[in-house]
Amino acid sequence: MSNANTVTVKLFAVYQEAYKVPELMLELPDGTTVAGVCDRLIAEHPELAQFREITRFGVNLQFVEPDTILQDGDEVVLIPPVSGG
């Protein structure tokens, strides 16, 4: 049986508009990547798919690569491009 990790996902801009909250608590299976979190949000709100390729990811206040594996208690930030640009 695999363990689950609980992470906090901070939402900004288009992500916050979609969910109407500033953050989410997600339970994720072991081995979930930051990109996997993004995929899950897009699955729940398909209108966010257009931002997948241009979203940057942060974990615990550090920019990270999309394939970074999340640990229990991590704080994930999805940073979409700011409007205009």
Secondary structure, DSSP 8 states (H G I E B T S, - for coil): ---EEEEEEE--HHHHHHHSSSEEEEEEETT-BHHHHHHHHHHH-GGGGGGGGG-EEEETTEEE-TT-B--TT-EEEEE---S--
